[in-house]
Amino acid sequence: MLEQKIRERRQTLEEFAESAERFARDHGEAGTLGVRHLQRLVSGRGSNGRPLGPVRPATARLLEKMLDANIEELLSPVTSPAAADEPANELRQMLHTSRQVDDQVLNLLREQLATIRRLDRQLGAVMAHEEACLKAAQVSSLLTHSLPGSVREQLAALLSELHTLAGWQALDLGKTNSSWQHYEQAKRAARESRLESYEIHTAAEQAFVLLDIGETKAATELLEVARNRSKAGSPPVLNSWLAAAHGEALAADNQPANSLRAFDTASKLLPVDSINLDGPYVALDSVHLGRWRGHALARFGAPEAIDTLMSALDELDPTFVRAETSLRIDLARAFAAADNREAVKPQVDRASSLAESIGSVRQQRRIAALECG
């Protein structure tokens, strides 16, 4: 503040120091003020570079009388109007940016999500997780600064999908707590979208975190609630996926009969065209459903597990690398149950190679457990 007051008088430091000397003489003040002393007062630092100590009372009184302000105010830093307005300007800029989001921008963001999904399924979470998190942060910022309306709801749905993907990736990387948090954020975003199917889907997928930490009963209950919430008007492929997910949880909870009934229901509900354009992303067709059923059968040690899994492997899209890794682990388990030891090793070796290439900690743990067993 002191330097600003001097500038307002249109004086240099040297000129002000001379004025101070004259003022002191004319008004009988004992204080003195040389140029170097004034420079230290303006900078707030002593000659040794350390912060200034208390100002001598006579000098303080001289400055206060000359500049009509107390010494504390004079030695305080100045907050410029521009700096004071910076937070408001930043908010205005973000609101302006969010207002520019239109259908074209939304479609571009969806295309970017689709690209991240493709990278994830082929190269693994080790390559795509960070990108999913960065995109989620970007969309979250747009959502936070958007006003109520259709665009905000569509951004919320998109954010829910991004966090759901990031949750699945984190689970694959062995980060169960991080995965759980992503699903929590996905559910919050889904509620903002006003599209119940998105909330049902991400809540159901969160059950796989519970399965991974051994909470099989809680997972089956969560999925049962999700199936009950999903209405007839929900996308058919979502209802099929929910039944299959429930079947996997029931298998993990050692309920073979209930598990297979859930898979039968999933098969009946699966539409011929399983591409879902009006709801949450679900990768499910007859091949993936067969793979899931084979996983359950392998858990039970059922003889038909091998044929079911081999059929799925023959038809599986090779870009689904994580899915192939899981399938081969299930095949190894099924061959071991059938006491076909020669067939186990090739499946384990291939699964190990794939799991390492995509950085799948989750599948590597399954392989380690299989080898220990």
ABEGO torsion letter per residue (X at the ends): XAAAAAAAAGBBAAAAAAAAAAAAAAAGBABBBBAAAAAAAAAGBBAAGBBBBBBBAAAAAAAAAAAGBBAAAAABBBBBAAAAAAAAAAAAAAAAAAAABBAAAAAAAAAAAAAAAAAAAAAEAAAAAAAAAAAAAAAAAAAAABBBEAAAAAAAAAAAAAAAAAAAAAAAAGBAAAAAAAAAAAAAAAAAAGBAAAAAAAAAAAAAAAAAAGBAAAAAAAAAAAAAABBAABBAAAAAAAAAAAAAAAAAAGBAAAAAAAAAAAAAABBABABBAABBBBBBBAAAAAAAAAAAAAAAGBAAAAAAAAAAAAABBAABAAAAAAAAAAAAAAAAAAGBAAAAAAAAAAAAAAAAAAGBAAAAAAAAAAAAX
